[in-house]
Amino acid sequence: MIQIDIDKCIGCKACEKDCPGRAIKVTDGKAEYAKKCILCGHCVAICPQNAVSIPDCDMEDVEEYDPQTFHVDPKAFLHAVKFRRSIRNFTEKPIPRDTLERILNAGRYTATARNSQDCRFILVQNRLEEFRTLVWQEMPGVLEHLKETDRSWHYLFSRFYERYQKDPQNDTLLFNCTSFLVIAADYPLNGALAAVNIENMAVAEGAGALYSGYMMRMVQESDTLKTWLGMDEKQVACCMLLGYPRMTYQRTAPRRKADIIWR
């Protein structure tokens, strides 16, 4: 529930005008919480007197706007987007816990439909080898199921499994990443949006990522993996391999011309 400090409120109506759910109204020169809302936080962010709070949220993490530190140079941002690469070869150095927390915070602050904040971030690092072993233990059962339900995925996973059986170091699902992230959500699009910000933040921290559709399908096919990860009833929105890149790139990669329709 929203709380309004009446002593601080000056009745400017900024919160009332910006509230998407019309949950705040100003009466007799003071704002009041009129009806239940989605707790999007617009009222907290826009109040010039800092008179609004949401006790259920982490208010200590709220930051005052500073144009010097909140501005992102457009050209620099586009350069960063163009320069990012999908990483499949990582160093042995694990990403430190505090760095991972900052990376995941970029996902936590990503917009979600109706402010549902339904994403769960499952970061596997300390028990990664245990998880890797479980993934390959589950593969025969997954192959058996896919043989009857999806021949194309059965073919792909069969090739991966054959390589792994010949050489357990040839893991073409998790490669040699030092962290594995599953983003689970009630609404998968929310998790997909969070994944983009997480990757951008990882790159800003000097790390790299690989979006893994193969691991998404593997987790989706295995109740054992879902239980181990602690997904409950949430859906797999994205799987990402994280770590420090072993390779150093010298330039951006080319892309085809944009397919844009201007109306």
Salt bridges, closest charged atoms under 4 A:
ASP18 OD2 - HIS42 ND1 2.95
GLU32 OE2 - LYS25 NZ 3.89
ASP61 OD2 - ARG108 NH2 2.93
GLU92 OE2 - ARG246 NH2 2.94
ASP98 OD2 - ARG102 NH1 3.92
GLU101 OE2 - ARG97 NE 3.32
GLU129 OE1 - ARG132 NE 3.21
GLU130 OE2 - ARG127 NH2 2.69
ASP150 OD2 - ARG217 NH2 3.37
ASP171 OD2 - ARG132 NH1 2.50
ASP186 OD1 - LYS234 NZ 3.41
GLU199 OE2 - ARG84 NH2 2.68
GLU205 OE2 - ARG102 NE 2.62
GLU221 OE1 - HIS145 ND1 2.88
GLU221 OE2 - ARG217 NE 2.92
ASP232 OD2 - ARG120 NH1 2.84
